[in-house]
């Protein structure tokens, strides 16, 4: 489960970088910015849901420092 979380976080960062590059290219690339940011939102929601499901089914556990 941990490698999946890391991969999704990296995909979110790539999507943010793609949006930044498209935004700096000029206003004619606004559709690309919207698409990249939409992907980021979708990946973020998917990551949140997968973490909740992973915790619910016992695939991941919180750290206990006691």
CHARMM-style PDB file with segment names, atoms N, HN, CA, C and O in Angstrom:
ATOM      1  N   UNK     1       0.823  -1.193   0.000  1.00  0.00      PROA
ATOM      2  CA  UNK     1       0.000   0.000   0.000  1.00  0.00      PROA
ATOM      3  C   UNK     1       0.869   1.260   0.000  1.00  0.00      PROA
ATOM      4  O   UNK     1       0.515   2.266  -0.615  1.00  0.00      PROA
ATOM      5  N   UNK     2       2.010   1.196   0.695  1.00  0.00      PROA
ATOM      6  HN  UNK     2       2.298   0.379   1.195  1.00  0.00      PROA
ATOM      7  CA  UNK     2       2.870   2.376   0.762  1.00  0.00      PROA
ATOM      8  C   UNK     2       3.436   2.780  -0.601  1.00  0.00      PROA
ATOM      9  O   UNK     2       3.466   3.972  -0.910  1.00  0.00      PROA
ATOM     10  N   UNK     3       3.885   1.832  -1.427  1.00  0.00      PROA
ATOM     11  HN  UNK     3       3.860   0.864  -1.177  1.00  0.00      PROA
ATOM     12  CA  UNK     3       4.367   2.243  -2.756  1.00  0.00      PROA
ATOM     13  C   UNK     3       3.272   2.884  -3.606  1.00  0.00      PROA
ATOM     14  O   UNK     3       3.544   3.797  -4.386  1.00  0.00      PROA
ATOM     15  N   UNK     4       2.042   2.409  -3.457  1.00  0.00      PROA
ATOM     16  HN  UNK     4       1.821   1.667  -2.824  1.00  0.00      PROA
ATOM     17  CA  UNK     4       0.928   3.005  -4.194  1.00  0.00      PROA
ATOM     18  C   UNK     4       0.712   4.449  -3.768  1.00  0.00      PROA
ATOM     19  O   UNK     4       0.479   5.315  -4.611  1.00  0.00      PROA
ATOM     20  N   UNK     5       0.786   4.713  -2.484  1.00  0.00      PROA
ATOM     21  HN  UNK     5       0.976   4.009  -1.800  1.00  0.00      PROA
ATOM     22  CA  UNK     5       0.624   6.078  -1.968  1.00  0.00      PROA
ATOM     23  C   UNK     5       1.730   6.985  -2.509  1.00  0.00      PROA
ATOM     24  O   UNK     5       1.467   8.118  -2.913  1.00  0.00      PROA
ATOM     25  N   UNK     6       2.945   6.491  -2.516  1.00  0.00      PROA
ATOM     26  HN  UNK     6       3.158   5.571  -2.188  1.00  0.00      PROA
ATOM     27  CA  UNK     6       4.073   7.285  -3.018  1.00  0.00      PROA
ATOM     28  C   UNK     6       3.909   7.564  -4.508  1.00  0.00      PROA
ATOM     29  O   UNK     6       4.166   8.679  -4.962  1.00  0.00      PROA
ATOM     30  N   UNK     7       3.483   6.560  -5.271  1.00  0.00      PROA
ATOM     31  HN  UNK     7       3.275   5.654  -4.902  1.00  0.00      PROA
ATOM     32  CA  UNK     7       3.295   6.749  -6.707  1.00  0.00      PROA
ATOM     33  C   UNK     7       2.192   7.771  -7.002  1.00  0.00      PROA
ATOM     34  O   UNK     7       2.333   8.590  -7.911  1.00  0.00      PROA
ATOM     35  N   UNK     8       1.108   7.725  -6.245  1.00  0.00      PROA
ATOM     36  HN  UNK     8       0.993   7.060  -5.508  1.00  0.00      PROA
ATOM     37  CA  UNK     8       0.026   8.684  -6.465  1.00  0.00      PROA
ATOM     38  C   UNK     8       0.487  10.089  -6.077  1.00  0.00      PROA
ATOM     39  O   UNK     8       0.150  11.057  -6.759  1.00  0.00      PROA
ATOM     40  N   UNK     9       1.246  10.212  -5.001  1.00  0.00      PROA
ATOM     41  HN  UNK     9       1.519   9.426  -4.447  1.00  0.00      PROA
ATOM     42  CA  UNK     9       1.775  11.524  -4.622  1.00  0.00      PROA
ATOM     43  C   UNK     9       2.703  12.070  -5.711  1.00  0.00      PROA
ATOM     44  O   UNK     9       2.661  13.261  -6.018  1.00  0.00      PROA
ATOM     45  N   UNK    10       3.525  11.223  -6.284  1.00  0.00      PROA
ATOM     46  HN  UNK    10       3.559  10.255  -6.035  1.00  0.00      PROA
ATOM     47  CA  UNK    10       4.393  11.656  -7.381  1.00  0.00      PROA
ATOM     48  C   UNK    10       3.575  12.063  -8.607  1.00  0.00      PROA
ATOM     49  O   UNK    10       3.910  13.034  -9.285  1.00  0.00      PROA
ATOM     50  N   UNK    11       2.506  11.323  -8.889  1.00  0.00      PROA
ATOM     51  HN  UNK    11       2.234  10.534  -8.338  1.00  0.00      PROA
ATOM     52  CA  UNK    11       1.641  11.685 -10.015  1.00  0.00      PROA
ATOM     53  C   UNK    11       0.965  13.033  -9.777  1.00  0.00      PROA
ATOM     54  O   UNK    11       0.772  13.805 -10.716  1.00  0.00      PROA
ATOM     55  N   UNK    12       0.607  13.317  -8.530  1.00  0.00      PROA
ATOM     56  HN  UNK    12       0.764  12.690  -7.767  1.00  0.00      PROA
ATOM     57  CA  UNK    12       0.017  14.611  -8.192  1.00  0.00      PROA
ATOM     58  C   UNK    12       1.036  15.722  -8.426  1.00  0.00      PROA
ATOM     59  O   UNK    12       0.695  16.776  -8.963  1.00  0.00      PROA
ATOM     60  N   UNK    13       2.272  15.491  -8.027  1.00  0.00      PROA
ATOM     61  HN  UNK    13       2.549  14.635  -7.591  1.00  0.00      PROA
ATOM     62  CA  UNK    13       3.318  16.497  -8.251  1.00  0.00      PROA
ATOM     63  C   UNK    13       3.585  16.713  -9.735  1.00  0.00      PROA
ATOM     64  O   UNK    13       3.796  17.845 -10.167  1.00  0.00      PROA
ATOM     65  N   UNK    14       3.577  15.640 -10.517  1.00  0.00      PROA
ATOM     66  HN  UNK    14       3.405  14.720 -10.166  1.00  0.00      PROA
ATOM     67  CA  UNK    14       3.772  15.768 -11.964  1.00  0.00      PROA
ATOM     68  C   UNK    14       2.636  16.572 -12.573  1.00  0.00      PROA
ATOM     69  O   UNK    14       2.863  17.413 -13.444  1.00  0.00      PROA
ATOM     70  N   UNK    15       1.419  16.318 -12.120  1.00  0.00      PROA
ATOM     71  HN  UNK    15       1.234  15.635 -11.413  1.00  0.00      PROA
ATOM     72  CA  UNK    15       0.267  17.055 -12.631  1.00  0.00      PROA
ATOM     73  C   UNK    15       0.371  18.541 -12.284  1.00  0.00      PROA
ATOM     74  O   UNK    15       0.046  19.397 -13.106  1.00  0.00      PROA
ATOM     75  N   UNK    16       0.820  18.842 -11.080  1.00  0.00      PROA
ATOM     76  HN  UNK    16       1.085  18.146 -10.412  1.00  0.00      PROA
ATOM     77  CA  UNK    16       1.014  20.247 -10.701  1.00  0.00      PROA
ATOM     78  C   UNK    16       2.094  20.903 -11.556  1.00  0.00      PROA
ATOM     79  O   UNK    16       1.945  22.050 -11.976  1.00  0.00      PROA
ATOM     80  N   UNK    17       3.174  20.179 -11.811  1.00  0.00      PROA
ATOM     81  HN  UNK    17       3.295  19.247 -11.469  1.00  0.00      PROA
ATOM     82  CA  UNK    17       4.233  20.709 -12.659  1.00  0.00      PROA
ATOM     83  C   UNK    17       3.764  20.938 -14.082  1.00  0.00      PROA
ATOM     84  O   UNK    17       4.134  21.926 -14.717  1.00  0.00      PROA
ATOM     85  N   UNK    18       2.954  20.029 -14.576  1.00  0.00      PROA
ATOM     86  HN  UNK    18       2.654  19.226 -14.061  1.00  0.00      PROA
ATOM     87  CA  UNK    18       2.413  20.178 -15.925  1.00  0.00      PROA
ATOM     88  C   UNK    18       1.498  21.400 -16.004  1.00  0.00      PROA
ATOM     89  O   UNK    18       1.530  22.140 -16.987  1.00  0.00      PROA
ATOM     90  N   UNK    19       0.687  21.609 -14.974  1.00  0.00      PROA
ATOM     91  HN  UNK    19       0.661  21.008 -14.176  1.00  0.00      PROA
ATOM     92  CA  UNK    19      -0.189  22.784 -14.939  1.00  0.00      PROA
ATOM     93  C   UNK    19       0.633  24.068 -14.878  1.00  0.00      PROA
ATOM     94  O   UNK    19       0.304  25.049 -15.544  1.00  0.00      PROA
ATOM     95  N   UNK    20       1.694  24.065 -14.085  1.00  0.00      PROA
ATOM     96  HN  UNK    20       1.961  23.268 -13.543  1.00  0.00      PROA
ATOM     97  CA  UNK    20       2.548  25.244 -13.984  1.00  0.00      PROA
ATOM     98  C   UNK    20       3.217  25.560 -15.311  1.00  0.00      PROA
ATOM     99  O   UNK    20       3.280  26.718 -15.724  1.00  0.00      PROA
ATOM    100  N   UNK    21       3.716  24.527 -15.976  1.00  0.00      PROA
ATOM    101  HN  UNK    21       3.665  23.586 -15.641  1.00  0.00      PROA
ATOM    102  CA  UNK    21       4.348  24.731 -17.276  1.00  0.00      PROA
ATOM    103  C   UNK    21       3.346  25.268 -18.297  1.00  0.00      PROA
ATOM    104  O   UNK    21       3.660  26.181 -19.061  1.00  0.00      PROA
ATOM    105  N   UNK    22       2.146  24.699 -18.308  1.00  0.00      PROA
ATOM    106  HN  UNK    22       1.892  23.957 -17.688  1.00  0.00      PROA
ATOM    107  CA  UNK    22       1.121  25.153 -19.242  1.00  0.00      PROA
ATOM    108  C   UNK    22       0.688  26.579 -18.936  1.00  0.00      PROA
ATOM    109  O   UNK    22       0.422  27.363 -19.847  1.00  0.00      PROA
ATOM    110  N   UNK    23       0.618  26.914 -17.646  1.00  0.00      PROA
ATOM    111  HN  UNK    23       0.834  26.277 -16.905  1.00  0.00      PROA
ATOM    112  CA  UNK    23       0.213  28.261 -17.258  1.00  0.00      PROA
ATOM    113  C   UNK    23       1.268  29.278 -17.669  1.00  0.00      PROA
ATOM    114  O   UNK    23       0.934  30.390 -18.076  1.00  0.00      PROA
ATOM    115  N   UNK    24       2.520  28.908 -17.565  1.00  0.00      PROA
ATOM    116  HN  UNK    24       2.791  28.005 -17.234  1.00  0.00      PROA
ATOM    117  CA  UNK    24       3.580  29.848 -17.922  1.00  0.00      PROA
ATOM    118  C   UNK    24       3.762  29.961 -19.444  1.00  0.00      PROA
ATOM    119  O   UNK    24       4.441  30.872 -19.918  1.00  0.00      PROA
ATOM    120  N   UNK    25       3.167  29.052 -20.201  1.00  0.00      PROA
ATOM    121  HN  UNK    25       2.615  28.312 -19.816  1.00  0.00      PROA
ATOM    122  CA  UNK    25       3.275  29.098 -21.658  1.00  0.00      PROA
ATOM    123  C   UNK    25       2.372  30.147 -22.286  1.00  0.00      PROA
ATOM    124  O   UNK    25       2.559  30.510 -23.447  1.00  0.00      PROA
ATOM    125  N   UNK    26       1.408  30.631 -21.541  1.00  0.00      PROA
ATOM    126  HN  UNK    26       1.257  30.336 -20.597  1.00  0.00      PROA
ATOM    127  CA  UNK    26       0.529  31.674 -22.061  1.00  0.00      PROA
ATOM    128  C   UNK    26      -0.931  31.314 -21.928  1.00  0.00      PROA
ATOM    129  O   UNK    26      -1.281  30.172 -21.629  1.00  0.00      PROA
ATOM    130  N   UNK    27      -1.781  32.303 -22.154  1.00  0.00      PROA
ATOM    131  HN  UNK    27      -1.497  33.230 -22.397  1.00  0.00      PROA
ATOM    132  CA  UNK    27      -3.216  32.078 -21.968  1.00  0.00      PROA
ATOM    133  C   UNK    27      -3.854  31.138 -22.989  1.00  0.00      PROA
ATOM    134  O   UNK    27      -4.951  30.631 -22.755  1.00  0.00      PROA
ATOM    135  N   UNK    28      -3.193  30.902 -24.101  1.00  0.00      PROA
ATOM    136  HN  UNK    28      -2.302  31.313 -24.290  1.00  0.00      PROA
ATOM    137  CA  UNK    28      -3.773  30.000 -25.102  1.00  0.00      PROA
ATOM    138  C   UNK    28      -3.760  28.539 -24.649  1.00  0.00      PROA
ATOM    139  O   UNK    28      -4.388  27.692 -25.285  1.00  0.00      PROA
ATOM    140  N   UNK    29      -3.059  28.239 -23.568  1.00  0.00      PROA
ATOM    141  HN  UNK    29      -2.549  28.927 -23.052  1.00  0.00      PROA
ATOM    142  CA  UNK    29      -2.971  26.873 -23.048  1.00  0.00      PROA
ATOM    143  C   UNK    29      -3.834  26.682 -21.805  1.00  0.00      PROA
ATOM    144  O   UNK    29      -3.548  25.810 -20.985  1.00  0.00      PROA
ATOM    145  N   UNK    30      -4.882  27.482 -21.655  1.00  0.00      PROA
ATOM    146  HN  UNK    30      -5.115  28.191 -22.320  1.00  0.00      PROA
ATOM    147  CA  UNK    30      -5.707  27.395 -20.452  1.00  0.00      PROA
ATOM    148  C   UNK    30      -6.446  26.061 -20.358  1.00  0.00      PROA
ATOM    149  O   UNK    30      -6.714  25.586 -19.254  1.00  0.00      PROA
ATOM    150  N   UNK    31      -6.775  25.457 -21.485  1.00  0.00      PROA
ATOM    151  HN  UNK    31      -6.557  25.843 -22.381  1.00  0.00      PROA
ATOM    152  CA  UNK    31      -7.453  24.159 -21.452  1.00  0.00      PROA
ATOM    153  C   UNK    31      -6.535  23.089 -20.861  1.00  0.00      PROA
ATOM    154  O   UNK    31      -6.995  22.205 -20.136  1.00  0.00      PROA
ATOM    155  N   UNK    32      -5.240  23.168 -21.170  1.00  0.00      PROA
ATOM    156  HN  UNK    32      -4.867  23.886 -21.758  1.00  0.00      PROA
ATOM    157  CA  UNK    32      -4.279  22.218 -20.599  1.00  0.00      PROA
ATOM    158  C   UNK    32      -4.139  22.405 -19.096  1.00  0.00      PROA
ATOM    159  O   UNK    32      -3.998  21.434 -18.352  1.00  0.00      PROA
ATOM    160  N   UNK    33      -4.178  23.667 -18.650  1.00  0.00      PROA
ATOM    161  HN  UNK    33      -4.292  24.456 -19.254  1.00  0.00      PROA
ATOM    162  CA  UNK    33      -4.093  23.948 -17.211  1.00  0.00      PROA
ATOM    163  C   UNK    33      -5.285  23.334 -16.497  1.00  0.00      PROA
ATOM    164  O   UNK    33      -5.130  22.676 -15.467  1.00  0.00      PROA
ATOM    165  N   UNK    34      -6.464  23.548 -17.042  1.00  0.00      PROA
ATOM    166  HN  UNK    34      -6.590  24.082 -17.878  1.00  0.00      PROA
ATOM    167  CA  UNK    34      -7.679  23.006 -16.433  1.00  0.00      PROA
ATOM    168  C   UNK    34      -7.629  21.483 -16.400  1.00  0.00      PROA
ATOM    169  O   UNK    34      -8.010  20.868 -15.404  1.00  0.00      PROA
ATOM    170  N   UNK    35      -7.166  20.881 -17.476  1.00  0.00      PROA
ATOM    171  HN  UNK    35      -6.857  21.380 -18.285  1.00  0.00      PROA
ATOM    172  CA  UNK    35      -7.085  19.419 -17.520  1.00  0.00      PROA
ATOM    173  C   UNK    35      -6.081  18.891 -16.485  1.00  0.00      PROA
ATOM    174  O   UNK    35      -6.366  17.915 -15.791  1.00  0.00      PROA
ATOM    175  N   UNK    36      -4.930  19.522 -16.382  1.00  0.00      PROA
ATOM    176  HN  UNK    36      -4.699  20.314 -16.946  1.00  0.00      PROA
ATOM    177  CA  UNK    36      -3.914  19.069 -15.421  1.00  0.00      PROA
ATOM    178  C   UNK    36      -4.400  19.243 -13.983  1.00  0.00      PROA
ATOM    179  O   UNK    36      -4.171  18.376 -13.139  1.00  0.00      PROA
ATOM    180  N   UNK    37      -5.065  20.354 -13.705  1.00  0.00      PROA
ATOM    181  HN  UNK    37      -5.251  21.058 -14.390  1.00  0.00      PROA
ATOM    182  CA  UNK    37      -5.566  20.563 -12.349  1.00  0.00      PROA
ATOM    183  C   UNK    37      -6.739  19.633 -12.042  1.00  0.00      PROA
ATOM    184  O   UNK    37      -6.927  19.235 -10.892  1.00  0.00      PROA
ATOM    185  N   UNK    38      -7.517  19.289 -13.045  1.00  0.00      PROA
ATOM    186  HN  UNK    38      -7.365  19.612 -13.979  1.00  0.00      PROA
ATOM    187  CA  UNK    38      -8.601  18.315 -12.847  1.00  0.00      PROA
ATOM    188  C   UNK    38      -8.032  16.942 -12.511  1.00  0.00      PROA
ATOM    189  O   UNK    38      -8.554  16.237 -11.647  1.00  0.00      PROA
ATOM    190  N   UNK    39      -6.964  16.572 -13.199  1.00  0.00      PROA
ATOM    191  HN  UNK    39      -6.540  17.145 -13.901  1.00  0.00      PROA
ATOM    192  CA  UNK    39      -6.283  15.314 -12.872  1.00  0.00      PROA
ATOM    193  C   UNK    39      -5.757  15.334 -11.438  1.00  0.00      PROA
ATOM    194  O   UNK    39      -5.855  14.337 -10.722  1.00  0.00      PROA
ATOM    195  N   UNK    40      -5.199  16.472 -11.021  1.00  0.00      PROA
ATOM    196  HN  UNK    40      -5.119  17.282 -11.603  1.00  0.00      PROA
ATOM    197  CA  UNK    40      -4.680  16.576  -9.661  1.00  0.00      PROA
ATOM    198  C   UNK    40      -5.783  16.387  -8.644  1.00  0.00      PROA
ATOM    199  O   UNK    40      -5.602  15.683  -7.650  1.00  0.00      PROA
ATOM    200  N   UNK    41      -6.923  17.007  -8.882  1.00  0.00      PROA
ATOM    201  HN  UNK    41      -7.070  17.579  -9.689  1.00  0.00      PROA
ATOM    202  CA  UNK    41      -8.039  16.870  -7.946  1.00  0.00      PROA
ATOM    203  C   UNK    41      -8.521  15.424  -7.909  1.00  0.00      PROA
ATOM    204  O   UNK    41      -8.767  14.877  -6.834  1.00  0.00      PROA
ATOM    205  N   UNK    42      -8.656  14.808  -9.071  1.00  0.00      PROA
ATOM    206  HN  UNK    42      -8.456  15.252  -9.944  1.00  0.00      PROA
ATOM    207  CA  UNK    42      -9.085  13.411  -9.114  1.00  0.00      PROA
ATOM    208  C   UNK    42      -8.116  12.481  -8.409  1.00  0.00      PROA
ATOM    209  O   UNK    42      -8.531  11.581  -7.678  1.00  0.00      PROA
ATOM    210  N   UNK    43      -6.821  12.696  -8.625  1.00  0.00      PROA
ATOM    211  HN  UNK    43      -6.484  13.426  -9.218  1.00  0.00      PROA
ATOM    212  CA  UNK    43      -5.812  11.866  -7.950  1.00  0.00      PROA
ATOM    213  C   UNK    43      -5.817  12.090  -6.445  1.00  0.00      PROA
ATOM    214  O   UNK    43      -5.642  11.144  -5.677  1.00  0.00      PROA
ATOM    215  N   UNK    44      -6.015  13.324  -6.022  1.00  0.00      PROA
ATOM    216  HN  UNK    44      -6.157  14.092  -6.646  1.00  0.00      PROA
ATOM    217  CA  UNK    44      -6.051  13.624  -4.589  1.00  0.00      PROA
ATOM    218  C   UNK    44      -7.241  12.946  -3.922  1.00  0.00      PROA
ATOM    219  O   UNK    44      -7.106  12.376  -2.839  1.00  0.00      PROA
ATOM    220  N   UNK    45      -8.397  13.005  -4.558  1.00  0.00      PROA
ATOM    221  HN  UNK    45      -8.507  13.468  -5.438  1.00  0.00      PROA
ATOM    222  CA  UNK    45      -9.586  12.339  -4.008  1.00  0.00      PROA
ATOM    223  C   UNK    45      -9.380  10.830  -3.983  1.00  0.00      PROA
ATOM    224  O   UNK    45      -9.722  10.174  -2.999  1.00  0.00      PROA
ATOM    225  N   UNK    46      -8.828  10.279  -5.050  1.00  0.00      PROA
ATOM    226  HN  UNK    46      -8.550  10.813  -5.849  1.00  0.00      PROA
ATOM    227  CA  UNK    46      -8.570   8.839  -5.097  1.00  0.00      PROA
ATOM    228  C   UNK    46      -7.584   8.417  -4.007  1.00  0.00      PROA
ATOM    229  O   UNK    46      -7.754   7.367  -3.388  1.00  0.00      PROA
ATOM    230  N   UNK    47      -6.563   9.226  -3.776  1.00  0.00      PROA
ATOM    231  HN  UNK    47      -6.425  10.079  -4.279  1.00  0.00      PROA
ATOM    232  CA  UNK    47      -5.596   8.915  -2.723  1.00  0.00      PROA
ATOM    233  C   UNK    47      -6.260   8.943  -1.350  1.00  0.00      PROA
ATOM    234  O   UNK    47      -6.028   8.058  -0.527  1.00  0.00      PROA
ATOM    235  N   UNK    48      -7.084   9.958  -1.104  1.00  0.00      PROA
ATOM    236  HN  UNK    48      -7.273  10.677  -1.773  1.00  0.00      PROA
ATOM    237  CA  UNK    48      -7.774  10.069   0.179  1.00  0.00      PROA
ATOM    238  C   UNK    48      -8.687   8.868   0.409  1.00  0.00      PROA
ATOM    239  O   UNK    48      -8.692   8.286   1.494  1.00  0.00      PROA
ATOM    240  N   UNK    49      -9.454   8.503  -0.604  1.00  0.00      PROA
ATOM    241  HN  UNK    49      -9.451   8.976  -1.485  1.00  0.00      PROA
ATOM    242  CA  UNK    49     -10.366   7.361  -0.473  1.00  0.00      PROA
ATOM    243  C   UNK    49      -9.578   6.065  -0.280  1.00  0.00      PROA
ATOM    244  O   UNK    49      -9.972   5.221   0.524  1.00  0.00      PROA
ATOM    245  N   UNK    50      -8.477   5.898  -1.002  1.00  0.00      PROA
ATOM    246  HN  UNK    50      -8.157   6.584  -1.656  1.00  0.00      PROA
ATOM    247  CA  UNK    50      -7.693   4.666  -0.848  1.00  0.00      PROA
ATOM    248  C   UNK    50      -7.050   4.581   0.532  1.00  0.00      PROA
ATOM    249  O   UNK    50      -6.919   3.486   1.079  1.00  0.00      PROA
ATOM    250  N   UNK    51      -6.650   5.708   1.101  1.00  0.00      PROA
ATOM    251  HN  UNK    51      -6.756   6.597   0.656  1.00  0.00      PROA
ATOM    252  CA  UNK    51      -6.100   5.681   2.460  1.00  0.00      PROA
ATOM    253  C   UNK    51      -7.196   5.306   3.456  1.00  0.00      PROA
ATOM    254  O   UNK    51      -6.964   4.507   4.363  1.00  0.00      PROA
ATOM    255  N   UNK    52      -8.380   5.878   3.291  1.00  0.00      PROA
ATOM    256  HN  UNK    52      -8.569   6.528   2.555  1.00  0.00      PROA
ATOM    257  CA  UNK    52      -9.488   5.520   4.183  1.00  0.00      PROA
ATOM    258  C   UNK    52      -9.847   4.042   4.062  1.00  0.00      PROA
ATOM    259  O   UNK    52     -10.042   3.367   5.073  1.00  0.00      PROA
ATOM    260  N   UNK    53      -9.936   3.534   2.831  1.00  0.00      PROA
ATOM    261  HN  UNK    53      -9.778   4.082   2.009  1.00  0.00      PROA
ATOM    262  CA  UNK    53     -10.250   2.121   2.638  1.00  0.00      PROA
ATOM    263  C   UNK    53      -9.138   1.214   3.163  1.00  0.00      PROA
ATOM    264  O   UNK    53      -9.410   0.171   3.757  1.00  0.00      PROA
ATOM    265  N   UNK    54      -7.890   1.616   2.943  1.00  0.00      PROA
ATOM    266  HN  UNK    54      -7.670   2.464   2.461  1.00  0.00      PROA
ATOM    267  CA  UNK    54      -6.768   0.840   3.455  1.00  0.00      PROA
ATOM    268  C   UNK    54      -6.771   0.747   4.968  1.00  0.00      PROA
ATOM    269  O   UNK    54      -6.452  -0.301   5.530  1.00  0.00      PROA
ATOM    270  N   UNK    55      -7.127   1.833   5.626  1.00  0.00      PROA
ATOM    271  HN  UNK    55      -7.386   2.684   5.169  1.00  0.00      PROA
ATOM    272  CA  UNK    55      -7.216   1.814   7.087  1.00  0.00      PROA
ATOM    273  C   UNK    55      -8.399   0.948   7.530  1.00  0.00      PROA
ATOM    274  O   UNK    55      -8.286   0.168   8.476  1.00  0.00      PROA
ATOM    275  N   UNK    56      -9.521   1.091   6.845  1.00  0.00      PROA
ATOM    276  HN  UNK    56      -9.612   1.725   6.077  1.00  0.00      PROA
ATOM    277  CA  UNK    56     -10.722   0.334   7.213  1.00  0.00      PROA
ATOM    278  C   UNK    56     -10.505  -1.173   7.088  1.00  0.00      PROA
ATOM    279  O   UNK    56     -10.938  -1.932   7.955  1.00  0.00      PROA
ATOM    280  N   UNK    57      -9.849  -1.608   6.029  1.00  0.00      PROA
ATOM    281  HN  UNK    57      -9.498  -0.991   5.325  1.00  0.00      PROA
ATOM    282  CA  UNK    57      -9.628  -3.038   5.809  1.00  0.00      PROA
ATOM    283  C   UNK    57      -8.353  -3.566   6.461  1.00  0.00      PROA
ATOM    284  O   UNK    57      -8.050  -4.753   6.348  1.00  0.00      PROA
ATOM    285  N   UNK    58      -7.603  -2.697   7.140  1.00  0.00      PROA
ATOM    286  HN  UNK    58      -7.850  -1.732   7.231  1.00  0.00      PROA
ATOM    287  CA  UNK    58      -6.420  -3.146   7.858  1.00  0.00      PROA
ATOM    288  C   UNK    58      -5.175  -3.277   7.009  1.00  0.00      PROA
ATOM    289  O   UNK    58      -4.193  -3.878   7.444  1.00  0.00      PROA
ATOM    290  N   UNK    59      -5.194  -2.721   5.792  1.00  0.00      PROA
ATOM    291  HN  UNK    59      -5.992  -2.232   5.438  1.00  0.00      PROA
ATOM    292  CA  UNK    59      -4.014  -2.788   4.928  1.00  0.00      PROA
ATOM    293  C   UNK    59      -2.932  -1.829   5.390  1.00  0.00      PROA
ATOM    294  O   UNK    59      -1.747  -2.067   5.156  1.00  0.00      PROA
ATOM    295  N   UNK    60      -3.333  -0.743   6.046  1.00  0.00      PROA
ATOM    296  HN  UNK    60      -4.295  -0.549   6.236  1.00  0.00      PROA
ATOM    297  CA  UNK    60      -2.384   0.200   6.637  1.00  0.00      PROA
ATOM    298  C   UNK    60      -2.834   0.452   8.070  1.00  0.00      PROA
ATOM    299  O   UNK    60      -4.016   0.330   8.392  1.00  0.00      PROA
ATOM    300  N   UNK    61      -1.888   0.801   8.916  1.00  0.00      PROA
ATOM    301  HN  UNK    61      -0.928   0.900   8.654  1.00  0.00      PROA
ATOM    302  CA  UNK    61      -2.193   1.046  10.328  1.00  0.00      PROA
ATOM    303  C   UNK    61      -1.501   2.349  10.745  1.00  0.00      PROA
ATOM    304  O   UNK    61      -0.446   2.694  10.212  1.00  0.00      PROA
ATOM    305  N   UNK    62      -2.090   3.057  11.684  1.00  0.00      PROA
ATOM    306  HN  UNK    62      -2.947   2.777  12.117  1.00  0.00      PROA
ATOM    307  CA  UNK    62      -1.439   4.287  12.157  1.00  0.00      PROA
ATOM    308  C   UNK    62      -0.187   3.937  12.965  1.00  0.00      PROA
ATOM    309  O   UNK    62      -0.087   2.860  13.552  1.00  0.00      PROA
ATOM    310  N   UNK    63       0.754   4.868  12.979  1.00  0.00      PROA
ATOM    311  HN  UNK    63       0.673   5.744  12.503  1.00  0.00      PROA
ATOM    312  CA  UNK    63       1.959   4.673  13.789  1.00  0.00      PROA
ATOM    313  C   UNK    63       1.622   4.893  15.244  1.00  0.00      PROA
ATOM    314  O   UNK    63       0.972   5.875  15.603  1.00  0.00      PROA
ATOM    315  N   UNK    64       2.064   3.978  16.075  1.00  0.00      PROA
ATOM    316  HN  UNK    64       2.592   3.180  15.783  1.00  0.00      PROA
ATOM    317  CA  UNK    64       1.884   4.146  17.513  1.00  0.00      PROA
ATOM    318  C   UNK    64       3.261   4.247  18.134  1.00  0.00      PROA
ATOM    319  O   UNK    64       4.083   3.340  18.006  1.00  0.00      PROA
ATOM    320  N   UNK    65       3.504   5.350  18.803  1.00  0.00      PROA
ATOM    321  HN  UNK    65       2.837   6.087  18.907  1.00  0.00      PROA
ATOM    322  CA  UNK    65       4.827   5.607  19.374  1.00  0.00      PROA
ATOM    323  C   UNK    65       4.880   5.283  20.866  1.00  0.00      PROA
ATOM    324  O   UNK    65       5.849   5.636  21.538  1.00  0.00      PROA
ATOM    325  N   UNK    66       3.868   4.628  21.381  1.00  0.00      PROA
ATOM    326  HN  UNK    66       3.081   4.342  20.834  1.00  0.00      PROA
ATOM    327  CA  UNK    66       3.844   4.320  22.820  1.00  0.00      PROA
ATOM    328  C   UNK    66       4.552   3.047  23.114  1.00  0.00      PROA
ATOM    329  OT1 UNK    66       4.628   2.637  24.272  1.00  0.00      PROA
TER     330      UNK     66
END
